[in-house]
């Protein structure tokens, strides 16, 4: 049975040895999880992302697949994509992830890492779905105080742009802004600095987990299905 592992500041790393597959959203939390895994000496062997097959974009973050591929190249890691339809039922999602689990086991991978911060229901869902599969879920950022975590990431040189906001939780005009100190100061009271409650999503284009930046330029900002999205275009 797979046993969930997570870390708190000061904890000893008790994750299983061997290759790790990282769940990769293209955003800051998964990027920082990669940095944490590498700093702890883990062998990360791939970045796993769910992609909207009809739009050819990262699900929810709405980042173009071309930029996703450039991120993986900058990280020096293979990209694993799980294509999902739009709209995507829970059964569709679980079928796609089931195929990923089969592939990972065939490749000798026994550990899958996630960048979740504090949402217990999300963590429990991942644990339940991986139980008995032979893959152990680990959560390197679990219960890190998000205000401190956000500022730690920025101080270390992580650079990101806000690609999606929920205007019911944060102002729509924050979409397309850099994820930086000014952005954190502009968040309304009660909004999580890491957007863990779905307030916003990001695309990381540089940081200590990359060998080189991913050049980008801003695209169109649109509202769709109750969310505001900022397109990000590859440059060069």
Secondary structure, 3 states (H helix, E strand, C coil): CCCCEECCCCCCCCCCCCEEEEECCCCHHHHHHHHHHHHCCCEEEEEEEEEECCCCEECCCCCEHHHHHHHHHHHCCCEEEEEECCCCCHHHHHHHHHHHHHHHHHCCCCEEECCCCCCHHHHHHHHHHHCCCCCEEEECCCCCCHHHHHHHHHHCCCEEEEEEECCCCCCHHHCCCECCHHHHHHCCCCCCCCCCCCCEEEEEEECCCCCCCCCEEEEEEEEECCEEEEEEEECC
